[in-house]
Amino acid sequence: MMNCPAFSIVDQQSEFIVVDKAADINFHDEDELGSGLFSQVKSHLNLSELYPVHRLDKMTSGLIIFAKSLVAAQSFQTQFEQHNIQKYYLAIAANKPTKKQGLIKGDMSKSRRGMWKLLRSQNNPAITQFFSYSIGAGRRLYLLKPHSGKTHQIRVALNSIGVPILGDALYNSTAATKNTEATDRGYLHAYALSFNFAGEDYCYLLPPNSGSVFNETAVTEQLNELTQPWQLAWPKV
């Protein structure tokens, strides 16, 4: 299967494609920087039809689904709206949260410089669960399960509890300058997907393959010890 620097193919079914998005690739086309992920996937696979059903931030690597037909796209969009597609992310941050696992919940509001912030109100909250694991050097690996799909949700959630993601220039500019080894990328990765499509169950698990900190032995060993995320005992929300 044809791959390119922006992505690699994880699976291709008759109605959808799952790709591994590289870090620092924009989803949409950028005037000065050229074609984004969507255009590149469509072009490289020579597809006449391709439909986006969800997105990843530019800095985020990992699993993303594209539908090959409008009917399939509508089915996926309905499943996302009904929270029937389970998504799991990995992140690395310095400092230790007050709890090793927990729930981060609150409304989100636009802040400055394209940033968002978490509010105490609960009218239409962003909901994120997490487990965290020590990986040494004052850092922790986070396994996160978002129950909503809001812009910058995981980045804002971790920032709100005082552990902004390493290499996140928007939410962790101070930490990035202090941790020079973490400036090679933003340490957020779409790690796993679990869903049912047309009566068949699909599960995808993809560890990150770029980033000096993601490639450290302590991270690799911790990932090897983790249970598949959809099998963990996530507390009921």
N, C-alpha and C positions, 0 to 999 in steps of 0.2 A: 504494500500500500504506500502511495506517495506521501511523504512527509516534507515539512519545511521548517526553518528555524522558529517560526511562530507557533507551531503546533505539531503534534503527532497523533495518529489515529489510534484510539484505544479499542473501539469496536464500531462496526458498521452493520446495521440491520437494514431490512428493506424499507422501514419507515423512519429511521432516525440514525444519527451518528453521535458517538461520544468521542470527544477529542481531549487531549492533554494540552492545555494552553500554557505557553511559556510565560514566565514573569516579564513584566515591563512591555507587554504588548497591549495596545488599546483594542477594545472590542470593535469600535467604529473606525471608519477612515479618518485620518488626520491630514489636513491640507499640506503641512510641511513634512510630515513623517511618512506619508504614503498610506497604503492599504492597511486596514485593521484586520482583526482576526476573522470576522464574518466574511469579508470579501476574499480573504486569502483561502479560507476553507472551500468556499464555493468555486473559486477559480482553479485551485490545485486539483480538485476532484472533478472538475468539468461538469458541474451540476447545473441544470437549467432552473431548478427550484431548490431553495434552501430557506428555512425559517428559524429565526432565533426564538427560543422559548424562555431563556433566562440569561443573565450576564454575570461577568466577573469584573472587578475593578482592574485597572491597568496593572497595578503592582502584583496582583494575585495570580498564582499559577494553579494548574490543576484541571479537574474534570468539568466539562461543560457539554450540554446536549444541544444538538441542532436537529430540527425536524425536516424530513424530506418532502412533506406534503402539507397542504393547508389543514387537512383533516387531522393529521398527526399533531401539528402545531397546536390546534385548538384543544385536542385531548390533553396534551402536556400542560397547556396554560390553565385548563380547568383543574388539573391535578395540583399544580402549584398553588392556585388560589384556595383549594380545599386542604392544603398542607398534607397531601398524600405522597409527595416525593420527599424522602428524607435526605437531607444534605448534612455533611460533616466536614469540618475544617480543622486544619492544624495551624497553630501560630506559636511563635517564640517571643517571649518578653522577659525583660529583666525585672528584678524585684519579686516579692512574694505577695500574693493576694491574702486577704484576711481569712479566707477559707480555701481549701484545696479543691472543692467543687462547689458549684452554686448556680444561681439564676440571676441574670441581669435583665431588668425589665423597666421600661419607661418610654414615654413619648420622645420622639426625636424632633429637634428644631434646627433650622439652618443657623450657622454661626458665621464666623468671618473667614475670608480667604478660601471659600469653597468647603469649609469644614461643617460638621454637624455636631450637636451636643445632645446629651441625654438629659431629659427632664424628670422631675419627680412625679409629674402627672401621669395618669394611666388611661387616657381617653382612647388612644389607638396605639398601644405600646409596641415597641420592638422587643422581642423576647429571645433571649439567648441563654442556653445552658452550657456549662463547661465542667470538665475535669482538668486538673493540672498535675504535672509531674516534674520533679526536680531533675535537671540535666547538668547540674554543676555550674561553676563559674557565676553563681548568682542569678542563673536563668531558670526559666521554667518552660516546659512544653505544654501547650494547651490543646485539648481536643474539644471542639465547640460544635454545638447543634443549634442552629438558628431555627426558630419557629415562625419567623416572618422574613420577608425579603426586602428590607429597606436599604437605601443607599448608605454605604459605609457602615453597615450595622455592626459587624464584628469589630472593626477598627474603633468605632465609637464606644462599644460596650467595654472592651478591655481598657481603653483610655479612661473611661468613667470610674474604674476601680483602681486606677493608679498604676496600671501595667501596660502602657502603650506598646504596640508591636515594634520589635526591632526593625530598623531600616525604613520605617514608615515616615517619609519626609514631611507629610502633612500633619500627622498627629504626634510625632516623636522626633522633631527636628533637633532638640537638645540632646536627647539620648543618642541619636545617630552620630552626632559629632564626637561624643565621648566613646562610643563603641565602634571604632573604625572598621573592625572586622565584620560589622553587621550592615555596612552601607552598600554591599554588593547587590542587595535586593531587599524588598519588603518581605518580611517573613510571615506570609499568610498563604495557605495552600488549600485548594478545594480537594479534600482527601478521599471522600467516599460519597457514593450515591446509591440509594435503594428505592426501587419503585416497581409498580406493576403496569405493564403496557399490553393491551389487547389480550388480557388474561394470562400473561406470562410474567413471572418475577425476574427482575434484573438487579444485580448487585455489582458495584464496581468499587475497587479499592486500589488507590494509586499513591504510593509514597512520593514525596517531592524528590526531584533529581537534580536540582540546582540550588546553589547557595552554600557558602562555606559552613555556616552554622548548622543548617539542615543536614549536611554531610558529616558532621562530627560523630564519632563513635558512640557517645552517650545518647544522642538522638536516635541513631540507628538501633541501638540496643533497646531503648525504650519502646520504639515502634514495634520491634519484634515481640515484645512482651504484651502489647496491647491486644485485648480481645477485639474482634471485628466490631466496629462502633454500633451497628444496629443490634448487636447482642448484649450490649452493656445495660445495666439496670439504671436507666435514666429516670430520675424522679418524675412523677407525674406533674405536669404544669397546670 
